[in-house]
Amino acid sequence: MSDKFCHFRCVKKEECGLLGTVENATIPDDRLMLCRHCAVEGCARCVPGSPGQSGEKLEHCQQCMPGYGLTAEGECEMHGLEIFIGAAVVLVIVTILVVVWYCLIASKPCVNPEGVQHGLECRERMRLTQPRSTEPYPLSTNLLRENVAGPGTMALFRYQFALLVWASGLLTAWLGFVLFVSSDLLILGSREAESPQMLCAVIAWGHARQMDLVWTKVSWLVFAYLFSFGGAVFYGIQQTKLFKSVHTEHATMQSFAAKLEGFAPMTGQEQAEEKLKEAITAAIGSEPVGVSVAWDFASKRHLVEAVLDQEFGEGHTGQHQSSPETEPIASGALNKAEEWATDIVLHAWHVHLEEHAVNASEIKTMLDEMSSTSTAYVIFSSQETRLQAVQTASDGGIRVGGRPCSLTECQYAPEGLFWQNMAVTPEQRSGKIGMAILALVASCAIWTFLLYIPYAYYMASFSYANGDEPGEFSEGLFICLVVGSQLGLFVVSSMGAKHACFHSEDETQKAYTMFYNAALILNLVMDIALQTYLSYLQMVGVGAHTSDGRLLGSLDSLQQIFESYPIQKSVGKLLFVYCWPCTFFVPFLAEPLAVQWLPKHLAQYIVGANKKIQGENAEKALELGEMEQGRYADCIFNVILLSCIPFISPAYLAMTLSALIFSHGYLYIYDQIKVLRLVRKFNFSDPEVHWLGMQLFAIPCSIFAGALVFKANQMSSKSGVLGSGYFQGGSLLAAVVGAAALHFVLHLAVLELVVKPMGQEHHLKSNALYAAAARDCPATYLSTNPIFCLRSKYVLGHNPPQMMYFPGKEHLMQPNESIPAYYQGPSSKS
């Protein structure tokens, strides 16, 4: 009825808009059996027919929403539709081409079985193996307690396990309220309404019931905040003690090395290693056992890699290196296209079929012309000697060639150093980081304006009333957009972090985690805010009401609008779909197939079809991937999404928590298999990335603090009145943001002042010497330095020379105590 909200009268078709009914609800709907408003898709100002009017055209649009154009028939046509059609056409064409290429390489006969066999054997050797054994760890290995690849690996799995425990605790607490208070908490805000009568009932019941039960949300948020903050501090203390225990009780390569910085760069013709040894000996009174100088070879990186590949090829004894037969030249456009695509794949795998033979004189010339950086890693015979040297240098300083130098403890394991980036200065890196940030912002903007805005305009055409809501096609399109955006941001973030040229893998992973999370949060805010705004405009256009009978468009504050049922329902559903399955599950479901199985499967076809791919090239094509610590970024963003759910209707809280537990349970199992079977040997010994993960957990805790203030303020509202809490308007926003910011500062302060000191005291319990530790560790500050390995053979004249460390090729390494190189590969021992 026009004068009574949520009162209805039975009328005939021709009486719609008459007899006291709503004047502009003149459209008889045979499917819903009601009189409805004018509802042209994408219309901002719709003109209905006159009451009693009959015929096919009972409604037409006068003004379309942004992104739509008005047609001569009074309809609204979306402008961005051609973008989706074009993207779909391109996707179909690319898919067809990829399938054709796959069929072509799969149909080729296997003429190189020895290359495939050699590559697979080397792939097996790359896996993590048990100490003093070639057998891999059992899949049932408890990675929470067993140190298979450094304390950082244990910390990564403990972090994931802690998140599962945390989410399970929050879900249990919420289900307690459901069980002992009301099961309505599971449906508040998610009930559908397919008619005005149902919508009125749902809005009235939902708002009243939500206000009756808002105390449960507030109580849960108090528990969630205290449980999250207290649990984070307790967890941080335990993991800090873990790193301290491992580093003090077990000798690693870091235990014997110190970082020397500040000396004048030297040329390759100088005996840089010996000069630094002499200077350090004179300064501290004891001679180090070795010095690994960082050289500036970024401009010659590809040549250095080619020489190292050549060295590895000369050291192979397992595969007969016969001269491969010349492959016939492809004829026909299709075969040439297949070869072109295959060459692109091989290049991405760093497989080079052209001969790159570099003679000894060319290598010697390259090394002589090279300049060093101002950094070197000094190796001492014992941990105690290293500590004394660092302390002596701190007190009296070290001078090399008249220049003062610093000697500090090593932060990073040798496997994690990027020797090719050592010449990059902090000033140069700042510029690279700035460019990476600009690239991320540009990527978010391009994605939003080219694809997401047209989609948002399409979604805004739904009124969320009378059953007019997005269907499965809309949700499927949304999933594709979200997953696509996350994949694109992953690529841009990863490239940006690598382009910054950090000196270590840990620094790179920290930068990637920061870039990726910042980009995802920015993308999330832009997407949700845009779609919420457009949905609000559309609901205003169709006359959506609040529970007290007011038009949604008549609300004069953002607080009232956000607390209204139509907006809560729209944002709640959108945010939940963003979480599940878009972010929580789909990207990780595809990872085993796309990252693990598919490259191996393609490599077996490509290597088997080409006799030229043998030895080192076959190994590269079939090698295992690297393990990275980017999982922290995935975990943190998912938790941030979860922490936003308490702002909206209660129904989505249990669903989101359950989805998070399921997806991260799957992710934990997958990572367990990945570490033990699907990646090459690695060692995460440093706590920096894990520490960043603990710091970033301050964000969801801060959001919980803000949500607690918001819901507590809502609980203080007058019964049935939107936005009537103690804080209103700008003061509420200030209170919410202030609570979040205050906790963020408090959280970081507690980590820095309480948690971090737990791991700063070092009392050495291991009396191991470097010689003993290096006998069991192939990766040292000497064997991971590519230029030192080449200088060992071509400049310093070591016999046998220091062999470059690479996972799976430890059997090529030979001991030489004069270097000092103590590790004996399996072939040497036998």
N, C-alpha and C positions, 0 to 999 in steps of 0.2 A: 504494500500500500504506500502511496506517496507521502502520507502524513504520519505513518506509523512504521518505524524501522522493524524489519523482520516479521511483518504481518502480511498475510497473503489472502487472495480471493480467487475463486474459480471463475474463469470467464471463457467466452467463446473466442475463436481466433480473431474475428473482426472487432472484438471488444478490447484487444490489447491496447493499453494506454488510456482507456476510458474507465468509467465507474470507480474512480478514485485510485486506480492503479498508477504505477509510476509512469509519468507522461512520456518519457523518452524510451520506455521499454515497449516498443510497438511491434517487435518482430516475433511472430509466432514460430516457435521451434518445434517441429513435429517429433524430432528425436528425443528431446528432453521434456516435451509436453509442458512448455512454459513460455511466458513472454519475456524476451530478453532484450538487452541493449543492442544497439548497432555495434557490430564487431567485424569490421573489415581488417584483414591481416595487415599489420604495419601502419595502421591509421592512428593519427593523433587526434583528429577532430572528425568524428563520424556523424553523418546525417541520416537518421532513420526515416522510414516512410511515415505518412500520416496515419493516425489510428483508423483501422478498418480498411486500409488500402490493401488491395490484392494484386497479384502479379508476381513475376519472377524477380524484379529488381526492387526490393524493399529497403535496401540500404546502399549508400555510397559514401565514399570518403571525400571530405572537403580539404583536409590538410594531412599529408602523410608525415610519419616520423622521420627524423634524420636518417639518411641512408636509403630512403625509399622515394620513388618517383610516382607522381599521380598520373594514371592512364586516362584515356578518353572515356573508359567505361566506369570510372570512379573507383578503380582498384589501385592498390599500392604495389609497385614492383621494386624489389630490392636491387639497389645499384651494384652491390658487391657480389651478386650471384655468379657473374662471369669469372670472378677470381677463384671460387671454389670449383667451377666447371673446368677452368684452365688447369688448376692444380691437380684435379682428378685425372684429366687427360694426360698430363705429364707423368703422373704416377703410374698410370696404366701402361704408357709407352715404355717407361724405364723398366717396369716389371717384366714386360714382354721381352725386351732386349736382354735382360739378365737371365731369364729362363732360356732363351735361345742360346746365349753364350754357355750356360751350364750344360745344356744338352750337347753342344758341340764338343766341349772338353771331356764330358763323360762318355761320349761315343768313341773317343780315340782309343786305340789299342795300347796296352801297357808294354812299352818297349824298354823301360828303365826300372825293372824290379829291384835291382841292386841299389839304386839311388833311393827308392822308397824305403827299403829295408834299413839302409844306413841312417836315413833321417829319423825313422821310428826308434832305432836303437839309441841314437843320441837324445831323442826326446825322453826316453825312459831314464837316461842317466841324469837329466836335468832336474828330476823330482827331488824333493826333500827326502833324505835317507837317514836312517838311524845312525847314531854315533859309531864310528869304526865298522861300518857295514854298508853294503850296497842295497840293502832291503829297505823299501819305503815303510813309513810308519803305518800301523793299522788304522783303518778308517774310524775305529772306535776310540782312538786316542783322545784323552781329555785335554783339549787345548786351553782350558781354564787353568790347569795346574802344570802341565808338562811343557817345558821350554823346548820347543822344536825349532823355533826360528827367532829367538830373542825375546826379551820381556815385552817389547812392543807388540808382538803377536799375541801373547797372553792377554795384554791389556785391551787389545782390540776385541777379542772374544769376550772378555769380562765386561766390556762396555756394552756390547750387544746383549749379553745375558742380563746385565743389570737393567737395561731398558725393558726387557721382557718381564722381569720381576716387578719393576716399577708399574708398568701398564697393568699387570695382573692384579697388583695391590689396589690400584685405582678402580679397576672394574669390579673387584670383590666388594669394595666399599660402596660403590654405586648400587650394585645388585642387592646389597644389604638394605638400602633405603627402599628399593623396589619390593623386596620381600616383606619387610616389616612395616612399611608405611603405605605404599600404593603402587600397584602395577601400572597406573596411568602414566608413570614416569617413562615408560617404554614407548608410548604412543603420542605424548603431548607434542604437537607441532608437525606431525607427519600424516595425520588423517586426511584422506582425500575428500573432496566435495564436488559432486557432479551436478548439483542443482542449487539455485539460490536458497531453497529451504535448508538443504544440508550445509551450505556454506554458513548461513546464519547460525545454525546450531553448533557447528564446529567452532566458529569464532567465539561465540558466547561461552560455550562450555570450555573451550581451550584457554581463553584468557582468565576466566574465573578459576579454573583448576590450576593453572600455572601460578597464579598469585597465591592460591591456598598452599601450594607445595614449594614455593620459592625458597622457603627456609631449608628444604632438603638440599637444594643446589648450593646455598650459602654454606651449610654445614659440610657438604662434600668438598667445596672449594677450600675451606679452612683445613680439612684433612689433607687434600691434595697439595696445598701449598707447603704445609709443615712436613709432610711425608717426602715431597720432592726436594725441598731445601735441605732437610736433615739427612735424607738419603744421599744427596749429592756430596755433602761434606764428609759423611762417613765413608762413602765410596772413594772419594778423593784421597783420604788419609790412607786407606788400605792399598790403593794402587801406587801411591808415592812410596810407601814402605816396600812394595814389590820391587820397584826399580832400584831402590837403595840396596835391598838385600841382594839382588842379582849382581849389581855393579860392584859391591864390596866383597862378596863371597866367591864370585867366579871371575877369573881373569879373562878379559877380552882384549882385542887389539887396541881399543881405546885406553885400556889400563896402562899401556906402555908408551903411549905417544903423546906428544905435545905439539901445538901449532905455533910455528915461528912466523912472525909478520914484521914487515918494515924494512927489510934489506933492499939494497939497490938491485934492480934486475941485471942478470948476467946473460952472456951469450952462450950458445951451445958449444962453442969451442973451449970455454972455460971448464975447469973441473969444479962445477958449482957444488956438487955434493961434498967433496973433500974440503973446500973452502969453508962451508957452513959447519962442517964437523969440527974443524980446527977452531973456529970462532966460538962455538958453543963449549968446547972443551976448555978453552982459555977462560971463559966467563964463569963456568960452574965447577970446574975442577974434575969432571969425569967425562969420559968420551962416550958419546952415543953409539949405538950399534949400527945405525943407518939413518939416512936422510932422504926423504922423497920430495923433490922439488916440483912445484906446480909450474908448468910451462904454458906459454901463450900459443896455442895451436888451433884456435877456433877457425882461422882462415884456411888451415890445412887439414881440417878434421877428416874430410872424405879421403884424402891421400893417406892419412895415418890409419884410418879404418881399413883401407885397401891393403896396406902393408901388413897390418895385423892379421887380416884374412889370409894373406899369403904365408905368413909365419905359421898359422894354424894348419894350413894345407900341407906345409912341409913336414909338420909334426905328426900327421895322421899315419897310422899304421894299420887301422882296422879295415879300410876300404881300398881296394886296388884302384889307383888313379890312372886309368887308361885314357888315352886320347879319345874323346867322344866323336862319333861319326857326325859329319856335317848334316844338319837337318835340311830336308828339302824346302825350297822356297814355296811359300803358300801361293796358290793360284785361286783366282776367283775373289769377288768382293767380300763374300761372307767369311771365307777363311782368313782373309787379310784383316777384316774387322775383329775376328776372334783372336788373332795373334796380337793385334793392337791392344785389346782389352786385357789379354793375359799378361802382356808386358807391363801394363799399368799395375796389375796385382803383384807381379813379381818385384817391381820397383818398390811398392809399398812394403814388401817383406824384406827389402834390402838384398834381393837376389840379383846379382849382376853377371850376366852370361858372357859379357865381353872379357877378354883377357886383360888383366891389370898387372902384368909382371913388372915389378920395380926392382932394378938391380941394386947391389949393395952400395955402390958409389953414389947413386941418386938418394938412397936413404940416408947415407952419411952426410951428404950435402944438406939435405933438408934439416937434419938434426943440428948441424953446425950453425945454420942460419937462424935457428929458432932462438927466441929470447924467453927468459924466465919471467915469472911474475914476482911479486914481493912476498910470496907465501911458500912455506915448506912445512912438511910434517917430520918431526924428529922422533926417532924411536930409541928407547932406552932399554937397558938389559933387565930392569926390574921395575915394579910399581913404586917401590920406595925411592929408587933413583930418580924416577920421573917426578915424583912429588917434591923431592929436594931441589931438583933443577928448576921447577916452576917457582918455588919459593925463593930460591937464590936470584932468579931473574927478576922477580917482583921487587926484591929488596935492592939489588945493585944494578939491574939492567944488563942487557946484552948488546954489544956493539959489533956490527958486521961491516967491515970496510969503513969504519968511522961513523956509521949511522946507527942510532939507537933502535933496538928491536924489542918486541914483546914476545914472551913465551907463555902460552896459556894451555890449559887442559883441552883435549879434543872433545868436541860435542857430538860428532857424528862418526858412525862406523865407516870403515873404508869402502864397503860395498855401496854406501849411499852417497859417495862424493861424485860430483860432476867435474872432473878434471878439466874438461874443455871450457868450462865457464869461469875458471879461477881468475882470469884476467879482467872480468867484468867488475867495475867499481860500483859502490853504493849509489853514486850520482847517476851513472848510466842505468842502473837497475830501476831507479825511481822513475825515469822517463819511460822505460818499458812497462812498468806497472801502470803508469798513467794511461798509456796507449791501450793496455788490456782493459782497464776500467771503461774507457770510451767505447771500446768494441762491445763490451757487455751491455752498456746502456743503449747503444745503437741497435744491437740485436733484439733487445726487449722492445724497443720502439718499432722496429721494422715488423716484428712478429705481430705486435698489437695492432698496428695500423693496416697492415696488408691482409691479415687473416682473422684476428680475433674481433676486431670492430665489426666487420661484416657478419660474423657469427653472432655477436652480441645483439646487433640490430634484428637479426632473424629471431633470436630467443625473446627479444622484447616484444614481439608481436603476440605472445601468449598473455592472456589476461589473468591466468591462475584462478579463474572462477568458472563455474559451470562446467568443470571438467576440461577447460581449455588450458592444458599444460603440455610441456614438451614430452614427446614420446621417445621410443627406443632409438629412432634414427637421430634425433637431436642429441641424446645422451651419447650415442656411439660417435657422433661427430665431435662432441666435446672431449671425449676420451682421446681421440686421435690428435686433437689440437693440443691438449695438455701434455700428452706423452711426446708429441713432436717438439713442443717448446722446450721441454726438459732435456730431450736429446740434443737439441741445438745448443742450449745453454751449457750442457755438459761439454760439448766439443769446443765451444768458444772459451769456456773457463779453463779447460785443460790446455788449450793452445796458448792462452794468455799466461798461465802459470809457467809453462815451459819457455815461452818467449821472454819471460823476465830474467832468465839465465841465472837462477840461484846456484849457489855452490854445492847444494846437497839435495837429495831426494826429499828429506823431511821438510826443508824450507819450501820446496815446490808443492808438496802435498798440503802444507798449511795454507799457502796462497790459493791453491785450487779450492780448498774447502771454504775459504773466505769468499772468493769470487763466486763460486757456485751457489752458496747459500744466500749471498746478497742478491744475486741475479734472480734466484727463485722467489725470494721474498718480494722483490720489486715487481716481478711478473705476476705473482699472486695478488698483490694489492691492486695493481692496475686492472687485472682481469675481473676480480670480484667487485671492485668499486664501480667499474664501467657497467657490468651487467646488472648490478643492483640498481644503479641510477636509471638505466633504461627500463628495467622492469617496473620501477616506481612510476616513471612517466606513463607507461602503458596502463598500469592499474588505476592511476588517477584518471586516465582517459575513459575507462569503462565504468567509473563510479564505484570503485572498491570502498568498502566501509570498514571501520574499526568495530570493536566489540560494544562500544557505547553509542553506536549509530552515526558517528561523524564520518564524513567523507575523508578518505585518506589524503586527498588534496587540500583539505582544510587545516590539516595539522601544521602548526607553525614552528616546530622545532625538530631538529634531527633526532633528538632523544625520543620524542613521541613516535616519529616515523619508524625508527629502528625497533622500538618495543612493540609495534603493532603486529598483529598476527600475520597479515599478508606478507610483510617484509621478512618477518622471522621465518616463515615457511619457505619463501623464495631463497633467501640467503642460506638457510639451513640445508636445503636440498642441494643447492649448488656447491656448497662447501663440502658436503659429504661425498658427492660424486667426484669432486676434485681430489679428495682423499682416497676413496675406494671406488673403482680399482685404479684410477688414473695414476696416482703417485705411489700408493702403498705396494702395488702388486704387479701391474703390467710391465714396467721397465725391468723388474727383476725376474719375471717369468720368462722373458725373451733372452735374458743374458746368457744362460747356459748354451742355448742353441746358437745365438748369433756370435758369441765371443769364444766359446770353447769348441763346440762340435763342428760348426761350419768351416772355420779356417783349416782345421785338420782334414776334413773331408775333401775340400777343394784342393789342398796341397797334394794329397795322394794322387788325385787325377792329373794335376799339372806336372808334377815330378815324374810320374809314371809314363807320361806321354812325350817326355823330352829327355833324350840321353845326355844332353849337355848339362843337365842339373844334377851334379854329383858332388860328393865331398862337402865342402863348406857351404855351398849353395843349397844342397839338399837339407843340411842341418837348419839353415835359416828358414827355409820354406816350411819345415815341420816342427820348428822349435816351439816350446811352451811359452805362454804369455807371462808377463810380470805381475807380481802381486803388488797392489797399491793400497794406501790407507785412505783412499777417497770414500770408503764406506762411512766414515764419520759424518761426511756431508749429507749422505742419504739419510742416516739415522736422525740427525739433528733437524733436518727440514721436516721429516715426517712427524717428529715430536712437536715441532712448532705448529704444524697444522692441527694436531690433536689439541693443543692447548688453546686454540681459538674456538673450539666447539662449545665450551661452557657459556659463551656470550649468547648463543642462540637457544632454540627450543630444546627441552630435555631429551626428546626421543632419539636424537642422533648421538648422544654421548656413549651409550652402551654399544651401539653399532660401530662407532668409530674405534672405540677401545678394542672391541673384538677383532675388527679388521686389522688393526695394528699388530695385535698379538699373533694372529694367524700369519700375516705376511712376514713379520720379522722372525717368527719361528722357522718358516721356510727359508728365509735368508740366512739364518744361523747355520742350518743344515747344509745349505749350498756352499757357504763359505768354508765350512769344515771340509767338505769334499774338495773344494777348490784349492785350499792350502796344501792338502796332503797328496793330491793327485794331478791337479790341472795347471799349476804354475811352476816356474823354475825356482831353484833354491834362492832363498833370500834371508835377510836378517834385519829385523826391526829391533834395534837395541836402544834407540833414543826415545825419551818421553815427550818430545815437543808436540807431535801431532795429537797424541792422546791428551796432553795438557790443554791444547786448544779445544778438543772435544768437551772437556770438563768445563772450560770457560763458556763455551757456546750454550751449554745446558742452562746457563743463567737466563737465556732468552725465554724458554717456555716457563721457567719459574716466575719470571717477571710478568709474563702474560697472565699466569694464574693470579698473581697479586692484583693486577688490574681488573681481571674478571671478578675477583672477590669484592672489590670496591663497587663495581658496577651492579652486581647482583644484590649486594647488601643495600645499596641505595634503592634498587627496585623494590626490595622487601619493605622499605620504609614508606613506599607510596601509599596514597589513599586508595581505598578499595574501589576498583573499577575505573580509576583515573590514570590515563597514560602520562608518564613523565612527571609525576607529582612527588618524587622522592626528595630526600633532604638536599641532595645536590641536583641542580638543574642547569641545562644548557652548557655554557662554557665552563662553569665551576665543576660539573661532572667530568667533562673531558680533562680538565686540569687535574682532578683527583685521581682519575684512572691512570693517566700518563705519569703523574707524580709517583703513584704507588709502584708502577712498573719500573720507573727510572731509579727510585730509591732502592728497590730490591736488587736491581742490576748492579749498582755500585756496591751494595752490601755483599752480594754474592762474590763478586770479583775480589773484594777486600778480604773476605774470609779465606778464599783460595790462596791469596797471596801471603797473608799474614799468619794463617793457621795451618793450612794444608802444605804449602810448599816447604816451610822449614823442616817438616818431617823427613825430607829426603836430602837435606843439605849437609848433614854430618857424615863424614866418611872415615870409618875405621877399618883399615885393610885387614881382612882375615885370610886372604890368599897370599901365600909366599911363592907362587909360581914365577918362573923366569920367562922372559920373552921366548927364548929358544924352545922351551917346553910347550908353551901355548901355541907357537907358530907351527909346530909339528902337526897339530891337529886342525889347523885353520888355514885353508888355502888363500883366503881373501885377506891380504895385509895392505898397509899403506904403500908398499912397494909393488905388489903384484896387481893392484887395481889401477896403478898409474901407467897409462899406455906409453907415455914418453920415457919414463924410467925403464920400462921393459925393453924398448927399442935401443935406448942409450946403453943398457946393460950389455947388449950384443954388439952394437956397431960403434960405440964410443968408448965405453969403459972396459970392454974386452973380457967380460966375465965368461967363464967356461965351466959348467953350462950356464947360460944366461938366465935371467929372471923371465919366466914365462908369464904372459898375461893371464890373469884369472878370468874364467868364464864358466858359469854353471854348466856342469856336464862334461867339462874338458879338464878336470883336475888331474886325470891320468897322464896328461902330457907334461905336468910340472915335475921338475927334478930339483933336488936339494943342492944348495951351494952355500955353505956357512960363511963364506967371505962376503956375500952380498949384503945382508944375510937372508938366505932363503932356506927354510928348514922343512917345508912341507914335502912329503913324498907321495906322489900319485900312486894309485893302486897298481899300475903297470910296473913302476919302479920297485915297489915292495915285493912284487911277485918275482 
